[in-house]
Amino acid sequence: MSNAGRVVYATISTPRSRMIDRTPIQVNVLEAKTQLSRLLDRTEAGEDVIIARAGRPVVRLVPITTGAPDAPRVLGALEGKGWIADDFDAPLDEGFLFTPSADDQRDR
């Protein structure tokens, strides 16, 4: 049995040990406003939290996964990874850009 798309209705005070599967919890807007810090803690712990308005899911809180933000930048790390054509700044050919004439506008 798949749990895809399944929502577990729970309150913020539900102990983590009682949550058997990894389905997201759903809370209403008022509860999310008053318990935002706890929701953030649960999200950082890996849980998905859905915030609903009038019982209809509106927003999903999920943890942000990023690379090492404190890693130092290395000058020249992308050297040799790209190229620029020798004539990139040469003038364009006369017919390269299409400018519609009055006749072209009438056909539309």
Phi and psi in degrees as a GROMACS rama.xvg file:
@    title "Ramachandran Plot"
@    xaxis  label "Phi"
@    yaxis  label "Psi"
@TYPE xy
-87.8664  143.625  SER-2
-100.274  9.16259  ASN-3
-61.6297  128.07  ALA-4
79.6061  -2.36922  GLY-5
-82.1036  138.983  ARG-6
-118.97  130.457  VAL-7
-97.4382  121.233  VAL-8
-83.2376  119.583  TYR-9
-145.614  162.197  ALA-10
-99.3608  165.1  THR-11
-61.8357  -31.6197  ILE-12
-80.2107  -1.3725  SER-13
-63.4886  122.422  THR-14
-63.0872  146.344  PRO-15
-60.2607  -33.0445  ARG-16
-65.921  -22.3449  SER-17
-82.4943  -13.11  ARG-18
-85.58  107.215  MET-19
-78.4341  -46.0563  ILE-20
-109.471  174.79  ASP-21
-94.2308  26.3574  ARG-22
-73.6627  151.842  THR-23
-69.3646  155.379  PRO-24
-94.797  154.617  ILE-25
-122.277  130.869  GLN-26
-129.25  156.42  VAL-27
-84.1354  170.08  ASN-28
-61.9085  -44.1631  VAL-29
-61.097  -44.8376  LEU-30
-65.5065  -37.811  GLU-31
-65.0541  -37.0665  ALA-32
-66.2291  -42.3513  LYS-33
-79.8755  -22.7055  THR-34
-119.895  30.3055  GLN-35
-59.5931  -41.9901  LEU-36
-60.8215  -42.2835  SER-37
-67.1099  -37.55  ARG-38
-64.0346  -40.7084  LEU-39
-63.9372  -40.3054  LEU-40
-60.5443  -44.1787  ASP-41
-66.6391  -37.2685  ARG-42
-66.5307  -43.3553  THR-43
-63.6734  -27.2635  GLU-44
-78.1622  -4.40538  ALA-45
110.894  -0.34395  GLY-46
-86.1531  147.539  GLU-47
-91.9732  137.339  ASP-48
-123.944  130.332  VAL-49
-107.891  130.462  ILE-50
-103.574  128.738  ILE-51
-117.615  150.804  ALA-52
-117.489  119.561  ARG-53
56.4277  38.9277  ALA-54
80.6523  -2.93241  GLY-55
-102.559  120.575  ARG-56
-57.8018  132.683  PRO-57
-119.411  -43.3941  VAL-58
-136.88  145.7  VAL-59
-116.941  126.44  ARG-60
-92.7267  123.19  LEU-61
-133.767  150.951  VAL-62
-69.0183  146.861  PRO-63
-87.5026  127.149  ILE-64
-109.014  120.963  THR-65
-126.72  163.937  THR-66
-70.7098  -169.064  GLY-67
-71.8527  100.176  ALA-68
-69.9454  -20.6735  PRO-69
-94.7248  4.53096  ASP-70
-68.7754  135.935  ALA-71
-68.9842  147.841  PRO-72
-84.5656  140.058  ARG-73
-108.495  121.584  VAL-74
-65.9215  128.113  LEU-75
84.1359  12.9729  GLY-76
-63.7501  -26.0951  ALA-77
-100.782  13.7974  LEU-78
-59.9708  131.431  GLU-79
82.3677  0.782408  GLY-80
-87.8935  -13.0617  LYS-81
-145.32  174.319  GLY-82
-149.671  159.89  TRP-83
-126.311  131.199  ILE-84
-61.9884  148.93  ALA-85
-62.3121  -31.2037  ASP-86
-103.687  28.2909  ASP-87
-61.883  -25.3715  PHE-88
-106.269  13.7099  ASP-89
-72.4959  151.524  ALA-90
-61.0787  148.328  PRO-91
-77.342  153.79  LEU-92
-63.846  157.187  ASP-93
-57.9172  -42.6226  GLU-94
-94.2173  10.4221  GLY-95
-64.6229  -48.2426  PHE-96
-91.427  132.423  LEU-97
-94.1025  122.449  PHE-98
-113.267  116.038  THR-99
-64.6243  138.2  PRO-100
-92.5702  176.459  SER-101
-61.6938  -36.6732  ALA-102
-63.5385  -38.962  ASP-103
-66.7524  -33.7052  ASP-104
-69.6942  -34.4869  GLN-105
-69.9094  -28.3029  ARG-106
-69.1652  -18.1291  ASP-107
